[in-house]
Amino acid sequence: MACPFCGTPYEGPYCPSCGRDLAGTIVAVPVYPPCVCGRCGGTYAGPACPYCGAPFGTAPSSGAPAVGSVFWSLAMAVYFVLLAACLIAFFFAAALIVQGAVDSGWGFVELYVLLPYPVGDAYDVGTTAFLAYFALVAAGILGAYLWLGVRDTRAAARAFSRPLTDFRARFESRSAWIATGQVFLAALFFQFAFVLILALGGYDPQAPEYPGPIPDWYQYYALANASVYEEFVARWLLIGVPLVFAAALLRVARGPASVGTTPLWRHLFGGTLTRESPRSLLLAAAVLVPLSAVVFGLAHVPSWGLWKFFPTAVAGLGMGYLFVRHGFLAGVMFHFATDYLGALSLFAGDNLGAQVALGVLILALVLLGSFFFFAYGVYFVRLFRHFAGTLPPEPTPAATASAPAPAPAVAAAPTARTAPAEAASPVTAEPAPAAAPVVPAYGTSPVSFTCARCGGQEARYEAGTFTCLRCGHASP
């Protein structure tokens, strides 16, 4: 049978993992012999696997997580190849943009807001002002690479180093590199699948038509500018600014506890929300993100046509999620990868070899993106059940906080995992005296941490509470 309190399968009068009998009474302090984790294959001795967080006695899992990890690794590798290609293309494009602006003597800058269609105009600001504005755009793109490279590369490396059987730790990595790649691939698959369905139905999606030829250098500029400016008008103005006002109103109406300890101004730059954030803020984001996605989709209708609304709105949902979860620059990275994939086709031109290489890259991205599209479908069902409160509590890797601290001198009764010669009779527990709170024992020792929800092993300890650095779960 399985323990109703920690989920460990066992035979006998009490659970060998948490020491409780069926009534919930602690009748013995458990002793954990060395064992092999059924989830990730790691060897350990303790109440939970220190590598993946699986409780003691977890049965071996199927090969599906390992297969998922292989697809995940391939997809992330191809995505990073795309990011490198886009960055190299941007360096070449920047030289062409500067040279083109100097030679032509003009530079148009579009300034608009989304209401929901773009309201604004394009202004010829002259060469000097145009190049200064382009420098700001380039700073936003390069800043995204540098910021995520400094902040999230180690988290991405940890995701790649996880055991193949621990797909969940890879897929739910805290790294913005990983999250951006996964969302990008899922959105790219949806866009190609949507266009294919339209084509099979007899509809031919068309790109915008312009009254005259546009120089290649200006197209490179427009694609780079959209990566930054559209994030400003669609995510910063439509999510960041309203979220600050929503947090301020909630703080006044319901008190500081309703919005947490994050400074209000931080919401302007995104990256402030996790599933453990205050529900009132999560509800505000749940309204703002879809609303901004709809406006973002409608903004593309006048130039592209109605067919562009759905794939653009889905991409807007992804960029909105990245904004609130990982910050403004994560959305810029997503947008830049999307738009400069088109710039790569301009660079390929009539070169057959370059066209074939680009076609193979796009095909690989789309096929691997189908995996993430369906994986996110499963993930959001689990997320909905989490917020709806319909998921059963996940087994915790240690006894509950109310249990007395383990006494090393007491052994457990014989179990299937202990030798009879080393076993001792159960010892009846005495009521624990009132004492000051102690740091909970995670993993195999009081200084080792394993998140009870996601299995992460890195946390911030403050005021008697561990906060998981991967999923944000707080463990008092």
GUNULO-225855 format. One line per 10 residues: number of its first residue (from 0); their letters; for each residue x, y, z of C-alpha. Coordinates in nm, 2 decimals, always signed. Each point is the difference from the previous one (the first is absolute). Layout:
N
NUM> a> X/Y/Z | ...
//
This chain:
476
0> macpfcgtpy> +0.00/+0.00/+0.00 | +0.10/+0.37/-0.03 | +0.04/+0.23/+0.30 | -0.29/+0.25/+0.00 | +0.23/+0.27/+0.14 | +0.32/-0.01/-0.22 | -0.10/-0.25/-0.28 | +0.28/-0.25/+0.07 | -0.10/-0.36/-0.08 | +0.07/-0.24/+0.29
10> egpycpscgr> -0.11/-0.32/+0.19 | -0.02/-0.02/+0.37 | -0.15/+0.19/+0.30 | +0.14/+0.35/-0.09 | +0.16/+0.19/-0.30 | +0.38/-0.04/-0.02 | +0.03/+0.35/-0.15 | -0.19/+0.22/+0.24 | -0.04/-0.24/+0.30 | -0.39/+0.04/+0.02
20> dlagtivavp> -0.26/-0.27/+0.04 | -0.33/+0.01/-0.18 | -0.14/+0.23/+0.27 | +0.27/+0.25/-0.06 | +0.18/-0.06/+0.33 | +0.38/+0.01/-0.01 | +0.10/-0.34/+0.14 | +0.36/-0.01/-0.12 | +0.28/+0.22/-0.13 | +0.09/-0.13/-0.35
30> vyppcvcgrc> +0.35/-0.12/-0.10 | +0.07/+0.01/-0.37 | +0.23/-0.26/-0.16 | +0.18/+0.07/-0.32 | -0.22/-0.03/-0.31 | -0.03/+0.09/-0.37 | -0.25/+0.27/-0.09 | -0.28/-0.14/-0.22 | -0.03/+0.34/-0.18 | +0.35/+0.11/-0.09
40> ggtyagpacp> +0.22/-0.30/+0.09 | +0.21/+0.19/+0.26 | +0.13/-0.19/+0.31 | -0.08/+0.15/+0.34 | -0.10/-0.07/+0.36 | -0.27/+0.22/+0.14 | -0.36/+0.10/-0.01 | +0.02/+0.14/-0.35 | +0.23/-0.02/-0.31 | +0.24/+0.31/+0.02
50> ycgapfgtap> +0.01/+0.00/-0.38 | -0.36/+0.01/-0.11 | -0.20/+0.03/+0.33 | -0.18/-0.34/-0.04 | -0.12/-0.14/+0.34 | +0.17/-0.30/+0.14 | -0.14/-0.32/-0.16 | -0.11/+0.17/-0.33 | -0.06/-0.28/-0.26 | +0.20/+0.01/-0.33
60> ssgapavgsv> -0.17/+0.22/-0.26 | -0.06/-0.09/-0.36 | +0.23/+0.10/-0.28 | -0.22/+0.29/-0.12 | +0.18/+0.27/+0.21 | +0.34/-0.11/-0.15 | -0.15/+0.02/-0.36 | -0.13/+0.34/+0.08 | +0.34/+0.11/+0.13 | +0.16/-0.11/-0.32
70> fwslamavyf> -0.25/+0.21/-0.21 | +0.05/+0.29/+0.24 | +0.38/-0.01/-0.03 | -0.02/-0.01/-0.38 | -0.25/+0.29/-0.01 | +0.21/+0.22/+0.23 | +0.31/-0.07/-0.20 | -0.17/+0.10/-0.32 | -0.15/+0.31/+0.16 | +0.34/+0.11/+0.12
80> vllaacliaf> +0.14/-0.05/-0.35 | -0.28/+0.23/-0.12 | +0.09/+0.27/+0.26 | +0.36/-0.01/-0.10 | -0.09/+0.03/-0.37 | -0.24/+0.29/+0.07 | +0.27/+0.18/+0.20 | +0.26/-0.04/-0.27 | -0.25/+0.12/-0.26 | -0.08/+0.30/+0.21
90> ffaaalivqg> +0.37/+0.11/+0.02 | +0.01/-0.01/-0.38 | -0.33/+0.17/-0.03 | +0.10/+0.28/+0.24 | +0.29/+0.09/-0.23 | -0.24/+0.01/-0.30 | -0.25/+0.21/+0.19 | +0.26/+0.26/+0.10 | +0.14/+0.01/-0.36 | -0.34/+0.02/-0.15
100> avdsgwgfve> -0.12/+0.28/+0.22 | +0.32/+0.20/-0.07 | -0.02/-0.05/-0.38 | -0.38/+0.07/-0.03 | +0.00/+0.30/+0.23 | -0.33/-0.09/+0.15 | -0.13/-0.21/+0.29 | -0.37/-0.07/+0.08 | -0.09/-0.08/+0.36 | -0.35/-0.13/+0.08
110> lyvllpypvg> -0.16/+0.12/+0.32 | -0.34/-0.15/+0.09 | -0.21/-0.16/+0.27 | -0.26/-0.28/-0.03 | -0.36/+0.11/+0.05 | -0.04/-0.29/-0.11 | +0.11/+0.09/-0.35 | +0.33/+0.19/-0.03 | -0.06/+0.38/+0.04 | +0.30/+0.21/-0.09
120> daydvgttaf> +0.22/+0.08/-0.30 | +0.34/-0.04/-0.15 | +0.23/+0.30/+0.03 | +0.31/+0.08/-0.21 | +0.23/+0.10/+0.28 | +0.32/+0.03/-0.20 | +0.31/-0.21/+0.00 | +0.15/+0.10/+0.33 | -0.32/-0.05/+0.21 | -0.09/-0.32/-0.19
130> layfalvaag> +0.34/-0.15/+0.08 | -0.03/+0.11/+0.37 | -0.34/-0.17/+0.01 | +0.14/-0.32/-0.16 | +0.27/+0.00/+0.26 | -0.27/-0.03/+0.27 | -0.16/-0.28/-0.19 | +0.33/-0.18/-0.03 | +0.06/+0.05/+0.37 | -0.33/-0.16/+0.08
140> ilgaylwlgv> +0.08/-0.31/-0.21 | +0.36/-0.04/+0.12 | -0.11/+0.08/+0.35 | -0.23/-0.30/-0.01 | +0.28/-0.23/-0.10 | +0.24/+0.14/+0.26 | -0.26/+0.01/+0.28 | -0.13/-0.35/-0.05 | +0.36/-0.12/-0.06 | +0.11/+0.13/+0.34
150> rdtraaaraf> -0.31/-0.08/+0.20 | -0.14/-0.33/-0.14 | +0.28/-0.19/-0.17 | +0.08/-0.20/+0.32 | -0.36/-0.09/+0.05 | -0.02/-0.12/-0.36 | +0.32/-0.21/+0.05 | -0.16/-0.16/+0.30 | -0.31/-0.09/-0.20 | +0.22/-0.17/-0.26
160> srpltdfrar> +0.19/-0.19/+0.27 | -0.32/-0.15/+0.15 | -0.05/-0.38/-0.04 | -0.18/-0.10/-0.31 | -0.28/-0.14/+0.20 | -0.06/+0.33/+0.17 | -0.18/+0.17/-0.29 | -0.21/+0.22/+0.23 | +0.31/+0.17/+0.14 | +0.11/+0.09/-0.35
170> fesrsawiat> -0.33/+0.11/-0.13 | -0.08/+0.22/+0.31 | +0.35/+0.15/+0.03 | +0.02/+0.34/+0.15 | +0.24/+0.11/-0.29 | -0.14/+0.27/-0.22 | +0.21/-0.15/-0.29 | -0.19/-0.32/+0.03 | -0.34/+0.15/+0.05 | +0.04/+0.23/-0.30
180> gqvflaalff> +0.12/-0.28/-0.22 | -0.29/-0.23/+0.10 | -0.27/+0.27/-0.05 | +0.16/+0.11/-0.33 | +0.00/-0.35/-0.14 | -0.36/-0.06/+0.11 | -0.12/+0.32/-0.16 | +0.20/-0.06/-0.32 | -0.16/-0.34/-0.04 | -0.35/+0.15/+0.05
190> qfafvlilal> +0.07/+0.27/-0.26 | +0.11/-0.25/-0.26 | -0.28/-0.24/+0.08 | -0.25/+0.28/-0.03 | +0.13/+0.12/-0.34 | +0.01/-0.36/-0.12 | -0.37/-0.05/+0.10 | -0.09/+0.32/-0.18 | +0.18/-0.12/-0.32 | -0.16/-0.34/+0.01
200> ggydpqapey> -0.34/+0.18/+0.03 | +0.07/+0.20/-0.32 | +0.10/+0.33/+0.17 | +0.33/+0.15/-0.11 | +0.15/+0.22/+0.29 | +0.17/+0.31/-0.14 | +0.28/+0.22/+0.13 | -0.06/+0.38/+0.01 | +0.04/+0.19/-0.33 | +0.18/+0.33/+0.00
210> pgpipdwyqy> -0.04/+0.28/-0.27 | +0.37/-0.01/-0.09 | +0.31/-0.20/+0.05 | +0.16/+0.00/+0.35 | +0.38/-0.01/+0.03 | +0.13/-0.32/+0.16 | +0.18/+0.21/+0.26 | -0.32/+0.16/+0.11 | -0.17/-0.34/+0.02 | +0.27/-0.12/+0.24
220> yalanasvye> -0.05/+0.31/+0.21 | -0.38/-0.05/+0.00 | +0.03/-0.36/+0.12 | +0.25/+0.10/+0.28 | -0.22/+0.30/+0.10 | -0.31/-0.22/+0.03 | +0.18/-0.23/+0.24 | +0.04/+0.29/+0.25 | -0.26/+0.26/-0.08 | -0.29/-0.24/-0.03
230> efvarwllig> +0.09/-0.15/+0.34 | -0.01/+0.35/+0.14 | -0.34/+0.09/-0.13 | -0.16/-0.35/+0.03 | +0.15/-0.14/+0.33 | +0.15/+0.30/+0.19 | -0.30/+0.23/-0.06 | -0.27/-0.26/+0.00 | +0.12/-0.23/+0.28 | +0.28/+0.17/+0.20
240> vplvfaaall> -0.16/+0.34/+0.06 | -0.35/-0.14/+0.08 | +0.15/-0.26/+0.23 | +0.17/+0.27/+0.20 | -0.34/+0.19/+0.04 | -0.18/-0.33/+0.08 | +0.26/-0.08/+0.27 | -0.03/+0.35/+0.15 | -0.38/-0.02/+0.01 | +0.01/-0.34/+0.16
250> rvargpasvg> +0.25/+0.12/+0.26 | -0.23/+0.28/+0.10 | -0.32/-0.20/-0.01 | +0.12/-0.33/+0.16 | +0.33/+0.08/+0.17 | +0.37/-0.06/-0.08 | -0.04/-0.38/+0.04 | -0.23/-0.02/-0.31 | +0.29/+0.10/-0.23 | +0.30/-0.15/+0.17
260> ttplwrhlfg> +0.33/+0.16/+0.07 | +0.10/+0.08/-0.36 | +0.04/+0.38/-0.05 | -0.27/+0.14/-0.22 | +0.24/+0.15/-0.26 | +0.15/-0.35/-0.06 | -0.32/-0.11/-0.18 | +0.08/+0.26/-0.28 | +0.29/-0.23/-0.11 | -0.18/-0.33/+0.05
270> gtltresprs> +0.15/-0.32/+0.14 | -0.17/+0.04/+0.33 | -0.27/-0.27/+0.00 | +0.01/-0.37/+0.08 | -0.27/-0.25/+0.07 | +0.05/+0.08/+0.37 | -0.05/+0.37/-0.04 | -0.30/+0.16/+0.17 | -0.32/-0.12/-0.17 | -0.13/+0.36/-0.05
280> lllaaavlvp> +0.31/+0.09/-0.21 | -0.02/-0.33/-0.20 | -0.37/+0.08/-0.07 | +0.10/+0.34/-0.13 | +0.27/-0.15/-0.22 | -0.25/-0.27/-0.12 | -0.22/+0.29/-0.14 | +0.28/+0.22/-0.13 | +0.20/-0.26/-0.19 | -0.29/-0.13/-0.22
290> lsavvfglah> -0.12/+0.36/-0.05 | +0.34/+0.12/-0.12 | +0.02/-0.31/-0.23 | -0.34/+0.08/-0.16 | +0.11/+0.36/-0.06 | +0.34/-0.12/-0.14 | -0.18/-0.23/-0.24 | -0.25/+0.27/-0.11 | +0.29/+0.24/-0.06 | +0.13/-0.22/-0.28
300> vpswglwkff> -0.34/-0.03/-0.18 | +0.01/+0.33/-0.20 | +0.33/-0.09/-0.18 | -0.01/-0.38/-0.01 | -0.37/-0.09/-0.01 | -0.23/-0.18/+0.24 | +0.19/-0.33/-0.03 | +0.29/+0.15/+0.19 | -0.20/+0.06/+0.31 | -0.01/-0.35/+0.15
310> ptavaglgmg> +0.37/-0.09/-0.03 | +0.11/+0.34/+0.11 | -0.24/-0.01/+0.30 | +0.14/-0.34/+0.10 | +0.35/+0.14/-0.02 | -0.12/+0.30/+0.20 | -0.11/-0.24/+0.28 | +0.34/-0.15/+0.00 | +0.18/+0.33/+0.02 | -0.24/+0.12/+0.27
320> ylfvrhgfla> +0.07/-0.31/+0.20 | +0.38/+0.06/-0.04 | -0.04/+0.36/+0.10 | -0.18/-0.07/+0.34 | +0.21/-0.31/+0.07 | +0.35/+0.09/-0.13 | +0.00/+0.37/-0.08 | -0.01/+0.25/-0.29 | +0.33/-0.12/-0.16 | -0.13/-0.36/-0.02
330> gvmfhfatdy> -0.28/+0.13/-0.22 | +0.25/+0.19/-0.21 | +0.20/-0.32/-0.05 | -0.31/-0.19/-0.11 | -0.10/+0.28/-0.24 | +0.35/+0.04/-0.14 | +0.03/-0.38/-0.07 | -0.33/+0.01/-0.18 | +0.06/+0.31/-0.21 | +0.37/-0.07/-0.09
340> lgalslfagd> -0.09/-0.34/-0.11 | -0.16/+0.20/-0.29 | +0.32/+0.21/-0.03 | +0.20/-0.33/-0.05 | -0.21/-0.06/-0.31 | +0.09/+0.34/-0.14 | +0.37/-0.08/+0.06 | -0.04/-0.33/-0.18 | -0.13/+0.17/-0.31 | +0.04/-0.21/-0.31
350> nlgaqvalgv> +0.28/-0.22/+0.15 | -0.12/-0.35/-0.04 | +0.22/-0.14/+0.28 | -0.10/+0.26/+0.25 | -0.37/-0.05/-0.09 | +0.03/-0.38/+0.06 | +0.18/+0.05/+0.33 | -0.26/+0.25/+0.11 | -0.28/-0.23/-0.11 | +0.14/-0.29/+0.20
360> lilalvllgs> +0.04/+0.23/+0.31 | -0.36/+0.12/-0.03 | -0.13/-0.36/-0.05 | +0.18/-0.12/+0.31 | -0.13/+0.29/+0.20 | -0.36/-0.06/-0.10 | +0.01/-0.38/+0.06 | +0.16/+0.04/+0.34 | -0.24/+0.28/+0.07 | -0.29/-0.24/-0.03
370> ffffaygvyf> +0.14/-0.18/+0.31 | -0.01/+0.31/+0.21 | -0.34/+0.11/-0.13 | -0.16/-0.32/+0.14 | +0.23/+0.00/+0.31 | -0.13/+0.35/+0.09 | -0.35/-0.12/-0.05 | +0.05/-0.26/+0.27 | +0.19/+0.25/+0.21 | -0.28/+0.26/+0.00
380> vrlfrhfagt> -0.25/-0.27/+0.09 | +0.21/-0.08/+0.31 | +0.04/+0.37/+0.07 | -0.38/+0.05/-0.02 | -0.05/-0.29/+0.24 | +0.26/+0.15/+0.23 | -0.18/+0.33/+0.03 | -0.34/-0.16/+0.01 | +0.12/-0.22/+0.29 | -0.09/-0.33/-0.16
390> lppeptpaat> +0.34/-0.15/+0.00 | +0.08/-0.23/+0.30 | +0.30/+0.13/+0.21 | +0.33/-0.13/-0.13 | +0.19/-0.23/+0.24 | +0.25/+0.20/+0.21 | +0.35/-0.13/+0.03 | +0.01/+0.02/+0.37 | -0.23/-0.04/+0.30 | -0.23/+0.29/+0.06
400> asapapapav> +0.12/+0.30/+0.20 | -0.20/-0.11/+0.31 | +0.20/-0.33/+0.03 | +0.27/-0.01/+0.26 | +0.36/+0.02/-0.11 | +0.15/-0.35/-0.08 | +0.19/-0.17/+0.28 | +0.30/-0.18/-0.14 | +0.01/-0.26/+0.27 | -0.34/-0.14/-0.09
410> aaaptartap> -0.03/-0.25/-0.29 | -0.30/-0.09/-0.21 | -0.19/-0.33/+0.00 | +0.08/-0.26/-0.27 | -0.11/+0.10/-0.35 | +0.06/-0.14/-0.34 | +0.30/+0.23/-0.04 | +0.17/-0.07/+0.34 | +0.18/-0.31/+0.12 | -0.18/-0.18/+0.29
420> aeaaspvtae> +0.32/-0.02/+0.20 | +0.03/+0.37/+0.01 | -0.37/+0.07/+0.08 | -0.13/+0.10/+0.34 | -0.35/+0.01/+0.15 | -0.21/+0.30/-0.06 | +0.03/+0.27/+0.26 | -0.31/+0.18/+0.11 | +0.04/+0.37/-0.06 | -0.04/+0.24/+0.29
430> papaaapvvp> -0.16/+0.34/-0.03 | +0.26/+0.24/-0.14 | +0.07/+0.30/+0.23 | -0.06/+0.35/-0.13 | +0.31/+0.13/-0.16 | +0.12/+0.27/-0.23 | -0.04/-0.07/-0.37 | +0.29/-0.19/-0.16 | +0.12/-0.01/-0.36 | -0.19/-0.29/-0.17
440> aygtspvsft> +0.21/-0.29/-0.11 | -0.01/-0.03/-0.38 | +0.18/-0.26/-0.20 | +0.26/-0.19/+0.20 | +0.11/+0.26/+0.26 | -0.13/+0.33/+0.16 | +0.22/+0.20/-0.25 | -0.13/-0.18/-0.31 | -0.31/+0.14/-0.17 | -0.25/-0.18/-0.23
450> carcggqear> -0.31/+0.19/-0.10 | -0.31/-0.19/+0.09 | -0.18/+0.11/-0.32 | +0.25/+0.01/-0.28 | +0.30/-0.19/+0.13 | +0.24/+0.30/-0.03 | +0.30/+0.00/+0.22 | +0.09/+0.37/+0.02 | -0.18/+0.23/+0.24 | +0.02/+0.33/+0.18
460> yeagtftclr> -0.02/-0.02/+0.38 | -0.14/+0.30/+0.18 | -0.19/+0.04/+0.33 | -0.05/-0.37/+0.05 | -0.13/-0.06/-0.36 | +0.15/-0.17/-0.30 | -0.10/+0.15/-0.34 | +0.07/-0.23/-0.30 | +0.20/+0.18/-0.26 | -0.15/-0.20/-0.28
470> cghasp> -0.38/+0.02/+0.06 | -0.03/+0.25/+0.29 | -0.17/-0.24/+0.24 | +0.04/+0.11/+0.36 | +0.07/-0.27/+0.27 | -0.05/+0.13/+0.35
//
